[in-house]
Amino acid sequence: MLVTIDKRGSVGIPQSVRKALELEAGSTLNLEVEAGGTITLSPTVVFGTVRLSETGLNKLAEARDSGTAPLPGWLREAMNNAEADPVE
Protein backbone atom coordinates (compact mmCIF):
# COMPACT_ATOMS: atom_id res chain seq x y z
CA MET A 1 0.00 0.00 0.00
CA LEU A 2 1.57 3.29 -1.04
CA VAL A 3 1.15 6.46 1.01
CA THR A 4 2.65 9.91 0.50
CA ILE A 5 4.42 12.14 3.00
CA ASP A 6 2.88 15.64 2.95
CA LYS A 7 4.76 18.95 3.32
CA ARG A 8 4.44 18.78 7.12
CA GLY A 9 6.00 15.32 7.20
CA SER A 10 2.70 13.58 7.98
CA VAL A 11 1.64 10.26 6.53
CA GLY A 12 -2.05 9.45 6.09
CA ILE A 13 -3.21 6.02 7.21
CA PRO A 14 -5.91 4.68 4.87
CA GLN A 15 -9.40 4.36 6.31
CA SER A 16 -9.50 0.58 5.77
CA VAL A 17 -6.38 0.18 7.95
CA ARG A 18 -7.67 2.59 10.62
CA LYS A 19 -10.96 0.69 10.75
CA ALA A 20 -9.31 -2.73 10.91
CA LEU A 21 -7.06 -1.60 13.79
CA GLU A 22 -9.78 0.49 15.47
CA LEU A 23 -7.62 3.63 15.24
CA GLU A 24 -9.24 7.02 15.62
CA ALA A 25 -8.16 10.62 16.10
CA GLY A 26 -5.89 10.76 19.15
CA SER A 27 -4.78 7.11 18.88
CA THR A 28 -1.11 6.61 19.73
CA LEU A 29 1.32 4.72 17.53
CA ASN A 30 4.86 3.61 18.35
CA LEU A 31 7.29 4.22 15.47
CA GLU A 32 10.40 2.06 15.16
CA VAL A 33 13.10 2.23 12.51
CA GLU A 34 14.60 -1.20 11.97
CA ALA A 35 17.81 -2.32 10.29
CA GLY A 36 17.75 -1.55 6.60
CA GLY A 37 15.37 1.40 7.07
CA THR A 38 12.14 -0.52 7.59
CA ILE A 39 9.61 1.62 9.50
CA THR A 40 7.15 -0.14 11.79
CA LEU A 41 4.08 1.53 13.33
CA SER A 42 2.35 -0.29 16.19
CA PRO A 43 -0.79 0.81 18.07
CA THR A 44 0.18 1.61 21.65
CA VAL A 45 -1.70 2.50 24.81
CA VAL A 46 -0.20 5.36 26.80
CA PHE A 47 -0.99 5.74 30.48
CA GLY A 48 -0.70 9.11 32.18
CA THR A 49 1.96 9.75 34.79
CA VAL A 50 0.95 9.71 38.43
CA ARG A 51 2.75 12.15 40.69
CA LEU A 52 2.46 11.83 44.43
CA SER A 53 3.36 14.32 47.12
CA GLU A 54 5.34 13.20 50.15
CA THR A 55 2.02 12.68 51.96
CA GLY A 56 0.73 10.57 49.06
CA LEU A 57 3.91 8.49 49.02
CA ASN A 58 3.60 7.90 52.76
CA LYS A 59 -0.03 6.81 52.34
CA LEU A 60 0.98 4.47 49.52
CA ALA A 61 3.68 2.94 51.73
CA GLU A 62 1.11 2.53 54.52
CA ALA A 63 -1.25 0.77 52.11
CA ARG A 64 1.52 -1.55 50.90
CA ASP A 65 2.57 -2.36 54.46
CA SER A 66 -1.03 -3.24 55.37
CA GLY A 67 -0.63 -6.53 53.45
CA THR A 68 -3.82 -8.45 52.74
CA ALA A 69 -5.74 -6.84 55.59
CA PRO A 70 -8.66 -4.56 54.74
CA LEU A 71 -7.67 -1.29 53.08
CA PRO A 72 -7.13 1.63 55.46
CA GLY A 73 -10.26 3.75 55.90
CA TRP A 74 -8.62 6.85 54.39
CA LEU A 75 -7.82 4.89 51.22
CA ARG A 76 -11.35 3.45 50.89
CA GLU A 77 -12.75 6.96 51.31
CA ALA A 78 -10.33 8.42 48.73
CA MET A 79 -11.26 5.68 46.26
CA ASN A 80 -14.98 6.26 46.78
CA ASN A 81 -14.57 10.02 46.22
CA ALA A 82 -12.09 9.80 43.31
CA GLU A 83 -12.89 11.72 40.14
CA ALA A 84 -11.09 11.80 36.82
CA ASP A 85 -9.06 14.90 36.00
CA PRO A 86 -10.27 16.68 32.88
CA VAL A 87 -8.20 15.92 29.80
CA GLU A 88 -6.00 18.88 28.85
Buried (B, 14 or more C-beta within 10 A) or exposed (E): EEEEEEEEEEEEBEEEEBEEBEBEEEBEEEEEEEEEEEEEBEEEEEEEEEEEEEEEEEBEEEEEEEEEEEEBEEBEEEEEEEEEEEEE
